[in-house]
Amino acid sequence: AAAKAAKMKSMQEEVDAILARPADEITEIAPYDNATVVIAQLNGILSASEEYNLTFRDVAVNSDGTVRRVINMTFRCESYASARSIVDALSGSHWRCIVNSVNMSVPKKEIERDDVPNIMKYPVEVTAQVTFFESKNLA
């Protein structure tokens, strides 16, 4: 009983710490199937890019009802700064997610045109993988 009470107290402290954060830092686990909402959000975030492509992997459902929706994406931006702002928007999504990987590169043909390359002024190509979390246990 003491161990259970200690665990409950620890869990309550964790919930209190989360709820004490500013509202814009609290993410929400969506009920399953939230794909349409996620696609709309991604479209809004990625509209700042010049072009993008999304590939959805099959969802993975854990025995506890937690669903992981993995999305591979590629996009191109006019600069590192605009690519970085998109990655920041992805990581700060309203819906609970994790940015698993990000790779930014400058197309080689761009660098070859310049005698003194300055990476900050070139277009950037980005590949990323993001996992969104959902739950089958939410009503």
C-alpha positions as CSV (number, residue, x, y, z in Angstrom):
1,A,0.0,0.0,0.0
2,A,2.9,2.4,0.8
3,A,4.5,1.7,-2.6
4,K,1.2,2.3,-4.4
5,A,0.7,5.5,-2.5
6,A,4.3,6.7,-3.3
7,K,3.7,5.8,-7.0
8,M,0.4,7.7,-7.0
9,K,2.0,10.7,-5.4
10,S,4.8,10.6,-8.0
11,M,2.3,10.4,-10.9
12,Q,0.3,13.3,-9.4
13,E,3.5,15.5,-9.1
14,E,4.3,14.7,-12.8
15,V,0.7,15.7,-13.9
16,D,1.0,18.9,-11.8
17,A,4.3,19.8,-13.4
18,I,2.8,19.3,-16.8
19,L,-0.2,21.4,-16.0
20,A,2.0,24.2,-14.6
21,R,3.6,24.8,-18.0
22,P,2.3,27.6,-20.2
23,A,-0.7,26.5,-22.2
24,D,1.3,26.7,-25.5
25,E,3.7,24.1,-24.2
26,I,1.1,21.5,-23.3
27,T,0.6,18.9,-26.0
28,E,-2.5,16.8,-26.4
29,I,-2.7,13.1,-27.2
30,A,-5.4,12.8,-29.9
31,P,-8.0,10.1,-30.0
32,Y,-7.6,7.5,-32.8
33,D,-8.0,8.2,-35.8
34,N,-6.6,11.8,-36.0
35,A,-5.0,11.5,-39.4
36,T,-7.2,14.1,-41.1
37,V,-6.4,16.7,-38.4
38,V,-2.7,15.9,-38.5
39,I,-2.6,16.2,-42.3
40,A,-4.3,19.6,-42.1
41,Q,-1.8,20.8,-39.5
42,L,1.1,19.5,-41.5
43,N,-0.2,21.3,-44.6
44,G,-0.3,24.5,-42.6
45,I,3.2,24.1,-41.2
46,L,4.7,23.0,-44.5
47,S,3.0,25.7,-46.6
48,A,6.0,27.8,-45.7
49,S,8.2,25.5,-47.8
50,E,8.6,25.7,-51.6
51,E,7.4,22.1,-52.0
52,Y,7.0,19.0,-49.8
53,N,6.1,15.3,-49.9
54,L,4.7,13.2,-47.1
55,T,4.8,9.4,-46.8
56,F,2.7,7.7,-44.1
57,R,3.8,4.4,-42.6
58,D,1.3,1.9,-41.3
59,V,0.2,2.8,-37.8
60,A,1.5,0.8,-34.9
61,V,-0.9,0.0,-32.1
62,N,0.5,-1.0,-28.7
63,S,-1.4,-3.4,-26.4
64,D,-2.3,-0.4,-24.1
65,G,-4.1,1.3,-27.0
66,T,-1.4,3.8,-27.8
67,V,-1.1,4.4,-31.5
68,R,2.1,5.7,-33.3
69,R,1.6,7.3,-36.7
70,V,5.0,7.7,-38.4
71,I,5.3,10.2,-41.2
72,N,8.4,10.6,-43.4
73,M,8.7,13.9,-45.1
74,T,10.9,15.8,-47.5
75,F,10.6,19.5,-48.1
76,R,12.6,22.3,-49.7
77,C,13.0,25.9,-48.4
78,E,14.6,29.0,-49.6
79,S,16.9,29.2,-46.6
80,Y,18.1,27.5,-43.5
81,A,16.1,29.9,-41.4
82,S,12.8,29.0,-43.1
83,A,13.6,25.3,-42.8
84,R,14.5,25.7,-39.1
85,S,11.2,27.5,-38.5
86,I,9.3,24.5,-40.0
87,V,11.2,22.0,-37.9
88,D,10.5,24.2,-34.8
89,A,6.8,24.2,-35.7
90,L,6.7,20.5,-36.1
91,S,8.4,19.9,-32.7
92,G,6.0,22.4,-31.1
93,S,2.9,20.8,-32.6
94,H,-0.4,20.9,-30.6
95,W,-0.7,17.2,-31.0
96,R,1.8,15.0,-29.1
97,C,4.6,14.0,-31.4
98,I,8.3,13.5,-31.5
99,V,10.7,14.6,-34.3
100,N,12.7,11.4,-34.7
101,S,15.2,12.6,-37.3
102,V,16.1,15.7,-39.3
103,N,18.6,16.0,-42.1
104,M,19.2,19.3,-43.8
105,S,21.4,19.7,-46.9
106,V,22.2,22.2,-49.6
107,P,22.0,20.9,-53.1
108,K,25.6,20.4,-54.4
109,K,24.8,22.3,-57.6
110,E,24.0,25.4,-55.6
111,I,27.4,25.4,-53.8
112,E,29.3,24.8,-57.0
113,R,28.0,28.1,-58.5
114,D,29.7,30.2,-55.8
115,D,33.4,30.9,-55.2
116,V,32.9,31.4,-51.5
117,P,30.0,29.3,-50.3
118,N,27.9,30.7,-47.4
119,I,25.5,27.9,-46.4
120,M,23.0,30.3,-44.8
121,K,22.1,31.9,-48.2
122,Y,21.3,28.7,-50.2
123,P,18.1,26.7,-50.5
124,V,17.8,23.8,-48.1
125,E,16.5,20.3,-48.7
126,V,15.2,18.6,-45.6
127,T,14.3,15.0,-44.8
128,A,12.6,14.3,-41.5
129,Q,10.6,11.7,-39.7
130,V,7.9,12.6,-37.2
131,T,5.9,10.3,-35.0
132,F,2.4,11.5,-33.9
133,F,0.8,9.7,-30.9
134,E,-2.9,8.9,-30.6
135,S,-4.9,6.7,-28.2
136,K,-7.7,4.2,-28.9
137,N,-8.7,4.6,-25.2
138,L,-9.9,8.2,-25.6
139,A,-13.5,9.0,-26.3
